[in-house]
Amino acid sequence: MAEKTENKKLKKQGGWKKPRASAKKNPPSSNKALQKNMQKKADAPMGAKKPKRNNQKRRSAPKKPKPTVRVFSLGGLNEIGKNITVIECENDIVVVDCGIGFPDDDMLGVDLVIPDFTYLINNVEKIRGVFITHGHEDHIGSLPYFLKLMNVPVFGTKLSLGILENKLLEHKLLQSAKLNTVSAGDTVLAGCFKVEFIRVNHSIADACALAITTPQGVILHTGDFKLDVTPIDGEMMDIVRLGQLGNEGVTMLLCESTNVERPGHTPSERKVGFSLEKILDSYTDKRIIIATFASNVHRVQQIIDASVNHGRRVAVTGRSMINVVNAAVKLGYMNVPDGALIDIDEIKKYPPEKITIVTTGSQGEPMSALYRMAFSDHDKVVLTDKDLVVLSSSAIPGNEPLVGKIVNEMYRRGVNVYHDSSVEVHVSGHACQEELKLMHALTKPKYFMPIHGEYRHLIQHKELAEGMGMSADRIFVSDIGKVIEISDEGAKFNGMVQAGKVLIDGSGIGDVGNIVLRDRKSLAENGLIIAVATISLEEGILMSGPEIISRGFVYVRESEELMSGTKDIATRVLIDALDEGIKEWVELKTLLKNAITKYIFAKTKRKPVILPILLNI
C-alpha cells in the first residue's frame, strides 16, 4: 500500500514513467542503485570524464572518395587556333569546342590543320556531347571532320549552330548531325556532368562561357570573351552569374590568354561604328570596300547601318561572308532594311559612290575575295584609284606578310587603303589584362589553367594570376595531350594522351605527314631531276635512254652541258651494272640515283630530288 502511494506522488510531480516490460523483472533494489548513480553524475564536477562504456557507439563509415576528373586539351595550347578541350570522369566525357588551325609556312600545300582525335575515337562510347562556346572557325571548324568519325550530340547557341549548319551541308552531314540549340542560361545534363551556358561578349554574337559541374566541383571554361559594357545587341556579359559561381566555389578556371600582353581594357565594338561613320562622311565620292572577319556579325551590322545612313547600297562577296550574313539575317541576329542589301552582280546598276562592298580577305588569304580584287582576278570587282579599301581587322600572328602583300599591291594600283594603324576601324574580341583580372576576381578559382595562346601568352597569364595572389603550385601551364587530374587530394599533372596535328590537303585527311612535307620542302628548295630508261633484264642490255628531265632545278635550254653530262653518267652506270649481271630493281635504281646525285653536287653544290624510273621490256 505504501509503494502505491509513493508512485502516485511521483506521477503527480511529473517524474514518473511507466516501467518498460524489461524493467519489471528488476528487483526494487536495482531501481535504488540507478537513482544513486544518477545522483553521483549530477554531483560530479563540470568537465569530469565519463566512465568508459563497454558498448561504445559504432564508428561512422569512412567517406567514399569522389571520382577523379581529368582535364586536357587536344589543341589550343602553345598555338593559335585548333581549340579543343576534353573533360573526363569515369565513363563520361564532354568536349568543349572543336576548331581548326591554319598551316605554318613550312606546311607546303596544306589547306587546314585539325586536332588528332585518336583518344576520342578510342573512347567514343563515353562522349556525352560537344559543347560549342561560339561560332568562330578556330572553335567549330573541325566539327565536320570530327562528326564523320563520331556522330555524337552537339550543343550550341542559335548563331553558332546556324554557321555550323552551312559547313555540315557542304560535307553532306547536316541530315545525320545531332544538333541541339541552347540559350545563355540553359543547363545541359551530360552523364555525371552539368554544363551551363553563360553569356559573354566577343567579336561574334551568341558567345558563351561554360560552367561544367563535375564530381570535383565546377570547372569554368571562359571560351573567348571580353567585357563590353555597350554591346551592339545590348546583351552584356553575365558578370552576376560569374560572381555567384565564384561565391559558390570554382574548382578550376580555364581562361583564354590571347590578349594577355595588352594592358588596360578592350574597347567597345561601338567605337568601330563611330570610325565608319567618319569615313563615309569623308569619302562621299568613292566606292568603299570593307574587309572584315565573316563571323563578326555586329561589325557587318554597323557597316550596313552606316551605309544606309549615307544612302548607299551594300553588296557582300566571299563565300564565308555570304553564308554568315544569310544565317544571321535568317536567325534574326541582323536587321537589314528592305533594299539595303544587293547581289554583287548588281553593283554596276548604281553609281560607285553609292556602293559599299563587304568582303572577306582581311587576313590576306590567297583565295579570298579581297586578294582576287587586289590582283585583278575577281570577276565582279576591279579596284581603281576611285576606290577606298578599309581593312577592318588586325592581322593574326603569322599573317602579317600576307596582309602586307595585298596592301602593297593595292597601293600600286593607286587605291586608298585604311587599316587599324591609321584609323580605329577594328577592336579586338579578346580580353586585355584588366578584364582577365576581373574574371579571376569574380570566379576566385582554386586552380587555374591558362588556355588559347602560344607559350608566351600562357606564361604571362600565369604571372598575372600570381600577381593577384594565386599560388604558383595551383597554376597549370600545360601542353596538348598533357593530363591534369583533380581528385580529393588536389590537382596534379598525371600522364599524357595522344595529341598532335592532322593535316588536310584537299579531300585528303591525314595522308600528308612529316615525310611528305619534307619531300615537298626539298622539291620547293632544290627542284627535281627524273632519269627515265628502258632496259631488258633478260638480255641484260640498255634498250633506250636514259632521258633526263629537270623540274624546278635548272632551265634545261640554258644548262645543256650539265644535262648532257648527267645523261652520260646515267648511261655508263646502267651499262656497267647490267654487264656485271645486276638484275635487282632496287639495286639498279640506287646505283643510278647515287651516281647522278654525286655528279650534280660536284657541278652545282646543290642536291635536287633524284627520281630514277626504269622500265623493263
ZIFENNOR-V183329 format. One line per field, one symbol per residue. ss: DSSP state (H for helix, E for strand, C for the rest). phi: phi as a letter, one per 30 degrees, with the letter a starting at -180 (. if undefined). psi: psi as a letter, one per 20 degrees, with the letter a starting at -180 (. if undefined). A space follows every 10 residues. Layout:
ss->???
phi->???
psi->???
This chain:
ss->CHHHHHHHHH HHHCCCCCCC HHHHHCCHHH HHHHHHHHHH HHHCCCCCCC CCCCCCCCCC CCCCCCCCEE EEEEECECEC CCCEEEEEEC CEEEEECCCE ECCCCCCCCC CEEEECCHHH HHCHHHEEEE ECCCCCHHHH CCHHHHHHHC CCCEEECHHH HHHHHHHHHH CCCCCCCCEE ECCCCCEEEE CCEEEEEEEC ECCCCCCEEE EEEECCEEEE ECCCCECCCC CCCCCCCCHH HHHHHHHHCE EEEEEECCCC CCCCCCCCCH HHHHHHHHHH HHCCCCEEEE ECCCCCHHHH HHHHHHHHHC CCEEEEECHH HHHHHHHHHH CCCCCCCCCC EECHHHHHHC CHHHEEEEEC CCCCCCCCHH HHHHCCCCCC CCCCCCEEEE ECCCCCCCCH HHHHHHHHHH HHCCCEEECC CCCCCCCCCC CCHHHHHHHH HHHCCCEEEE ECECHHHHHH HHHHHHHCCC CHHHECCCCC CEEEEEECCE EEEEEECCCC EEEEECCEEC CCCHHHHHHH HHHHHHCEEE EEEEEECCCC EEEEEEEEEE ECCCCHHHCH HHHHHHHHHH HHHHHHHHHC CCCCHHHHHH HHHHHHHHHH HHHHCCCCEE EEEEEEC
phi->.ddddddddd dddiccbddd eddddddedd dddddddddd ddddddiddd ddcdcddddd ddddddddcc baccajciac jhdabbbbbh cbbccciacc ccddddcdid dbbbddcedd ddbddcdclc ccdacdedbb ddeeddddcb dcdbcadede ddddeddddd chcddcdccb dbbejdbcdb idcbcccbdb cadbdidbcb ccdbecjdcc cdicaaccdb dddicdeddd ddddddddjc dbccbdbecd dcdicddded ddeddddddd ddbdcbdccc cadeddeddd dddddddddc icccccbjed dddddddddd didbcceeid cbdddcdddb dedcbcccbd jdcieecddd edddchccdc bcdbdccbcc cdacddejce dddddddddd dddiddbcbd dcbdcabdcc ddeddddddd ddchddbbbd bhldeddddd dedddddcjd dddcccdcbd idccccbddk badajbcdal ccccbicdci dccddddddd dddddcibbc ccbcbcdddi bddaidcccc bicbdedcbd dddddddddd dddddddddd idbdeddddd ddddddeddd dddbhbbddc bdbcccb
psi->ghghgghggh ghijjqqpqr ghhhipqhhh hghghghhhg hhiqqpiqpq qqqhmqqpqq qqppqqqqpp prqjrjpkrp akppqpppod jqpqpormrr rqqrhjmpip grprrojggh gikhiipiqp pphrkqhjii hihghghhho mrqpprrghg hghhhhghgh jlihhiqnpo prqpiqpppn cjqpoppppr qajqrkqqrp ooprijapoo oibprrooil qhjjoqpmhg hhhggghhoo gppopqjgkh iprbqprqhh hhggghgggh hhmijqpppp prphimghgh ghggghgghj kqqpqpqpgh gggggggggh jjiqooqpih pqqhiihiiq qhijpppprr jijjphjrgh ghghkkjpih pppaijqppo nmrqppphig hgghgggghh hhjjppppah ihqnjqqqjq paghhghggg hghlqgqpop rmrrhhgggh hghghhhjjp qhijpooarp ipppppahib qqpnrqrpqb pppoocipoj ioahgghggg ggghhiappp opqprohgik qogqaqpppp ojfqoghjlh gghghggggg ggggggghhj jpjpgggghg ggghgggggg hhhikqnrpp npoppp.
